[in-house]
Amino acid sequence: MAGHSHWANIAFKKGLVDKKRGKLFGKLARLIIVAAKRGGDPAANLALRYAIERAKKASMPNETIEKAIKKGTGELAGESYDEVLYEGYGPGGVAVLCEILTDNRNRTAGEIRKIFEVNGGNLGTTGCVAWMFERQGLFRISAAHVDEDRLMEVALDAGATDVRSVDGLFEVQCTPDQFQQVAAALEAARIPVESSEIARVASTTVELEGDTARAALKLMEALEDHDDVQSVTSNFSVPDEMLAEMAGR
């Protein structure tokens, strides 16, 4: 069974994903544009459907979503973005993956390399850490909203592969092709979902403490803040008390 998406949970609990709404909307628009290149019908394009759902959860206006779709399908003039996966190592030797959408590979590569270097890490070569991760559908649900037995019944019947308590949240995992089915089942059961995504999940994890943990978190936050970075994944966790301390800064 795959490990946890620890950084995704840390980022969620610290509110990093929605910290800067304008920046978030820009990233989501890029995601929609790229997905829409494969077809503008969400019913036939899973990537586009997922991108639209993320945008709606972030309260992106429908007009902005439609405009991004039209840019992707070519109905409106728009930017052309390349999908790039950068791999590297952070403090403590932890593995780091960055999913990028960029209109200038050379510029982005230099900026991402600099972020790694100034935060105690280094950008690696293609394939150096990607083998440690697998793509999984992830749903995060507050324990205050559902009983664990009820959640397991609904999620596993819908095709989820696992339900577990992670960092104070329930996390439901499924294969990417079961993502929509599990999402529909949770909605039908009126189980509120705090966040959902198709992400790269580490097969094994390491726990960092002290200054090493703080440095790793600083690197991840800096990468997350970059305009071209769609998502950041790592294979480390930090003690709950440290997370609580940093969240209260």
TIKETI-319356 format. One record per residue: residue in one letter; z, y, x of N, C-alpha, C, O in turn. Coordinates in steps of 0.2 Angstrom, whole numbers, plus 5000, padded with zeros to 4 digits. Atoms other than C-alpha are relative to their C-alpha. Example, Ala and Ser with C-alpha at 12.3 -4.5 7.8 and 13.67 -1.06 7.14 Angstrom:
A500049945004503949785062500050065004500350055009;S499949944996503649955068500350054996500450114999;
% end
This chain:
M500049945004500050005000500050065004500350065010;A500049944996499650175006500650045000501050034996;G499449965000500950295012500050064996499550074991;H500049945005501350465004499650065003499550065009;S500349934998500450635005500650055001500650094997;H499349965000502050715012499850085001500150114998;W500149935000501250885017499850034993500050084992;A500249985006500450895000500650024996500750074992;N499449995004502150874992500450065003500750104999;I499749954997502950995005499750074997500050124995;A500349945002501651125001500150024992500250084991;F499949995007501851104982500750034999500850074995;K499349985001503751124983500150075003500650105000;K499949944997503651274994499550064996499650124998;G500449955004502351354982499450035004499250085002;L500549974995501051374996499350004997498950054998;V500750005003499551324985499850064996499350084996;D500149955005499751464973500350075003500350124999;K499749944997500451594985499650065000499850114999;K500549945000498951704986499449984995499049944997;R500550025005497951694970499350015001498949975000;G500749984998496451784976499749955005499149935004;K500350044995496251674991499949934997499449904999;L500150075004496551514980499350004996499049954996;F500650005004495151574968499450005005498949965003;G500650014995493951594983499949935002499349915003;K500050074998494351424989499749954995499349914996;L500350045006494051344972499350024998499049974996;A500749985002492451444969499649965005499049945003;R500450044995491751364985500049934998499449904999;L499950075002492351194979499549994995499149934994;I500550015006491351214963499350015002498949975000;I500749994998489851284971499749945004499149925002;V500350064996489651134983500049944995499549914996;A500050055005490051014969499450004996499149954994;A500649985005488751094957499349985003498949985000;K500650014997487451064970499749934998499149914999;R500250075002487450874965499950004992499749944990;G500250005007487150924947500650044996501150044997;G499549955003487951054935500349974993500650014990;D499750035006488450934921500749965002500749915005;P499450034998490350894923500149934998500449895001;A500050075003490150734912499749955005499949895005;A500450044996488950664925500250015007500049975012;N499949984993489650744941500850005001501150054999;L499350004999491450684945500350055004500850085003;A499849954996491650804959500150074997500550104998;L500049935004491150954948500650004995500950054994;R499550005006492350894934500750015004501150055001;Y499449994996493750884947500150075002500750105001;A499949934998493451054954500150054995500550094995;I499949965006493351134937500749994997501050044996;E499450015002494951054932500550035004501050065002;R499549974995495851114948500050084998500550114998;A500149935001495151294944500450024994500750074994;K499749995007495751284926500850005001501150044998;K499250004999497551234932500250065003500850085002;A499849944997497551384943499950064996500050124999;S500249945004497051494929499550045002499550105001;M500649964998495451544936499650014993499549974989;P500349995006494451634922499349964999499049945004;N500650055002493051534913499450045003498950005005;E500649964998491751674918499949995007499449985010;T500150024992492151644937499849935001499449925006;I500150074999492051454935499250004998498949965002;E500750005002490351474926499550035005499050005007;K500449974995489651594939500049955006499449955009;A500050044994490151474953499649944999499249925003;I500550065002489251324944499350025001498949995004;K500749975000487651434942499850015008499250005009;K500249994993487751474961499849935003499449935007;G500150064997487851294965499449974998499049935002;T500650035002486451244954499450045002498850025000;G500649964998485351384960499850054995499350084996;E500149955005485351484944500150075002499850125000;L499849944997486151624953500050005008500149945011;A500050004993485951674971500749995003501250025000;G499350014997487451624982500049975007499449965010;E500050034994488051564998499949935001500049894996;S500150074999487751395006500549985005500750015010;Y499450024997489251305012499949935003499649884999;D500050064997489351155024500749974999501250005000;E499350045001490751015021500149975007499749945010;V499850024993491650985038500749975000501150004996;L499350035000493150875042500250015008499949985012;Y499749994994494150935057500649965001501049954996;E499550054999495350815065500450025007500150055011;G499649974994496750855078500749974999500949934995;Y499350024999498550835083500550065000500350115002;G499549955000500050935079500649995004500649945008;P499450014996501750955087500349934998500349914993;G499850075001502550785090499549954999499649894998;G500650055000500850705091499849984993499449934992;V500250025006500650705072499350014998499050055001;A500750005002498950675064499950064995500350064991;V500149945005498150825055499249994999498849995003;L500750005002496550825045499950074996500350094992;C500149945004495750985038499349994997498849985000;E500750015003494350975025499850084999500150124996;I500349934999493251135027499450014996499049964995;L500649985003491951225017499850075004500250115003;T500249944997491051355028499350025000498949975000;D500749985000489551455029499850025008499350055009;N500249994993489651475048500549955004501049965006;R499750054996490151315058500350035006500950015008;N499749984993490351395075500650054999501150045003;R499549965001491451535068500649964998501249975001;T499550045002492551415059500349965005500949955006;A499750044995492751295073500450035005500950015007;G499649964995493351425085500650034997501150025000;E499449985003494551495073500549944998501149954999;I499650065001495251325068500349975007500949965007;R499750024993495451275087500550055002501050025005;K499549954998496351435090500749994996501249994999;I499450025004497551395076500449945002501049955003;F499750064997497951225083500350025006500950005007;E499749994994498251295100500650055000501150035004;V499549965000499351435096500649974996501250004997;N499450035004500451325085500249935003500449894999;G499750064997500751185098499649944998499949884999;G500450065001499351065093499350015004499250055008;N500649994997497551035098499549964996499649914993;L500650025004495851005089499849935004499649945010;G500250064997495250825092499349994999498950034996;T500650025001493650735092499949964993500449944990;T500250045006492750655077500249935000500149895004;G499750075001493650495071500649995004500949935003;C499350014996495250525082500649984995501049944997;V499450015004496450525067499849984993500249954989;A500250025007495350495051500149934998500349924992;W499850075002495650315052500749984997500849934994;M499350015002497450335048500150024993500650014990;F500049975006497050405031499549964995499049944997;E500550035005496250335015500050054994500550084992;R500149955006495650434999500449974994500349914993;Q499650035006496850414984500050064995500050124997;G499849955005497050504968500750014999501149965000;L499349995000498750584967500250054994499950104993;F499749965006499750654952500750015002501149965003;R499349984999501450744954500350024994500050064991;I499749995006502650744940500750015001501049975004;S499349994999504350814938500449954996500249924991;A499550055003505750684935500350034994500549994990;A499649975006506450804922499549994994499850004988;H500550015006504850774911499949934997499649924992;V500250075002504750584910500549955003500749965009;D499650064997505750424912499649965004499049955003;E500450044995505150324927499749944997499149924998;D500350065003504950164916499450024996498949984996;R500549985004503950254904499350035004498850015002;L500649984996502850334917499649945003499049945004;M500350054997502550174926499649964995499049934996;E500350035006502050094909499350034999498850004999;V500649975001500750224906499550005005498949995005;A500550004994500050244923499749945002499149935004;L500250074998499950064928499549974995499049944997;D500450035005499150014912499350045000498850014998;A500649965000497850154915499649985007499050015008;G500350014994497450084932500250035006500050025012;A499649974994498650174944500249945004500349885002;T499850054995499050074960500750005001501049955004;D499350004998500850134962500350064997499950114995;V499649955002502150244955500750005004501049955004;R499450004996503550304966500350075000500050124999;S499749934999504850444969499950025007500149995012;V500249974993504350554984500350075000500050114996;D499849934999505250704989500350044994500150094993;G499749975007506150734972499550004995499650034989;L500550005006504550704962499749934999499849895004;F500450075001503650554954499350015003499050075001;E500750004997502050524963499649944997499849884999;V500550055003500650424954499449995005499150045006;Q500650014996499350344965499549964997499649914993;C500550045003497650274960499450015005499350055009;T500649994996495950244968499650064997499750084991;P500349945003494750394966499649984994499550034990;D500450015006493650304953500449994994500149994988;Q499650005006495150284942500450064998500850074994;F499749945000495650464944500050034992500550054990;Q500149975007494950524927500449964995500649984990;Q499650045004495650374918500750014999501050014994;V499349994999497350394924500250074997500750084994;A499949935003497250584920500050004993500550034990;A500050005007496750554903500649964996500849984991;A499450045002498150424900500650045000501050044995;L499449964999499450544906500050054995500550074992;E500149945005498750684895500249974993500550004989;A499950035006498750564880500749984998500949994993;A499350025001500550514883500450065000501050065000;R499649944999501050694884500550015005501050035005;I499649994994501650684901499850055004499250055007;P500349944996501550854910499949985007500449955011;V500150014993500750844927500050065004499750115002;E499949944996501350974940499450015004499250075005;S500649994996499850944951499649945001499949885000;S500550065000498350824953499550015005499250075006;E500649994995497050794967499849935002500149885002;I500250054996496050674976500050025007499750065010;A499849984993496750674994499949955004499949895002;R500050054995496750585010500849995001501250035002;V499350025000498450495011500149955006499749915008;A499850044994499250425027500249934999500649924994;S499750075001499450235029500649995003501049955000;T499350004998500950265039500350075002499850125003;T499749935000502150415041500550005006500849955007;V499449994995503350485054500450064998500150114995;E499649955002504850595051500150055006500350025011;L499849954995505050755061500650044999500850054993;E499449965001506650855064500050065005499650065009;G499949944995507251015072499450045001499050064997;D500649964998506051125081499349974999498950014998;T500750045001504650995081499850014993499250024992;A500149995007504750995062499850074998499350084994;R500149935001504751185061499350025003498950054999;A500749994997503251195073499449974996498950004995;A500550045004502251065063499950044993499350044991;L500049975006502651155047499650075000499250094996;K500449934999502051325054499349995001498950034999;L500750014999500451245060499649984993499150014992;M500350015006500051175043500050064995499450064992;E500049945004500451335034499450055003499150084999;A500649964997499251425046499449984998498950024997;L500750035002497851305043499950014992499350034990;E500149995007498151315024499850074998499550084993;D500149935001498051505025499350025001499150074999;H500649994998496351495032499550004995499549954991;D500450005006494951545020499549944999499449924994;D500550055000493751405025500449934999500049884997;V499650075001495151265023500149994993500450024990;Q499950025007495051175007500749964999501049974994;S499450045000496451055011500249985007499849975011;V499750024994497651005025500449944999500849944994;T499650075001498350825027500349985006500049995012;S499750034994499550755039500449944999500549924993;N499650065001500650605042500750015001501149965003;F499349994999502350685044500450024994500150044989;S499649985005503850715033500650045004500750035010;V499449964997505450825036500549984995500549974989;P499450025004507250795030500050054994499850114995;D499949965006507550865012500450065002500250124999;E499649944999508850985019499750055004499850115003;M500449954996507651065031499550034995499450094996;L500549975005506351085017500450054996500150104994;A499749955004507651165006500250075004500250125001;E499849944996508251285020499450045001499450105000;M500649964998506451335024499750034993499450094993;A500349985007505951355005500450064998500250104994;G499549945002507451485004499950055004500350105004;R500049944995506851595018499850064996499750115000;
% end
